[in-house]
Amino acid sequence: MNQNQMYTATPAILRSSFMALMIMLVNCSALAKTNTMKPEEINARFAQAFNSGKMENILALYEKNAVVHSSATQADQGHQKIAAGLKPLLALGGQMQATNVFVSQSGGIALLRADWKLTGAKKEDGSPLELGGTSIEVVRQQPNGTWLYVIDQPFGK
């Protein structure tokens, strides 16, 4: 390669490197916007994750060994069991809304209660279904400043 070819290739390499860096920064910026930085944000984040239809978005809101009470007698611990417990709910489709009733925080732990509603869902036979309830959750602040569910009781009335 002669000297002219080396300088001709350099701007192309710089352009592609710059584009890769810009894409990475945009992705990091989008990720930062989805991280829950206050405990009172997590229920709205859950609704957003549910509305995306992607289980991985929902699981990202739970600590690795979190517990979700899928019924009065059933507690699912860990991402794999939580996913299995939430799969039937996610399969209903529809749009979820969650409104905080209260948030009580002490340092890196918070207790929340929220009213939630699922509209536009469909039963297996295709008929409309609406669900709702009052949830109780315990969330913990992570070392990076975000908050994740530790205990989730969706029917905590």
Phi, psi and omega in degrees: 000129178274174186297322180295319180295324180297315181288330178291322181286330185300314178300323179295317178296318179296318179298313181292324177294318178297317179296318179297318178296317179297317178298317179297317180294320178297315179297319178295321178296318178296319179296318180299325180289336181268346178288138181276110184260352176225143182300327182290351179274342194292326180292321175295323177295322177298314179301317177298316180296316178299314183295339176288338181078010184247118181302323182298330177291323178291312183298332179296346180268359183245142170297158183307320183250027179298163179239131173240127178272102182279349173200179180297334184245357185244123175239122180259122181246135179091153185304318183296314180287324177298315179300317179296321180289326182272345183305314179297324178294314180297326181294340179290337183073207180083185181239132180257143172232144177223133180233124180294137173266316174202159173224127177237115187244139171225105183060236184265018178234142177217146175251131182233153169227135181220148169266133180231154182215135176244117180241157178077009179282162181231138172287171179303327180277002178091355179285152184293150180217132173237136179233158176192167179179187177237124183256156172231132181223152169245128178237154182231140176285135180269164180304332180274004177096348179280169180239138179227152175294139172250315177226134181227117177242093186292343179241057188266025183292000000 
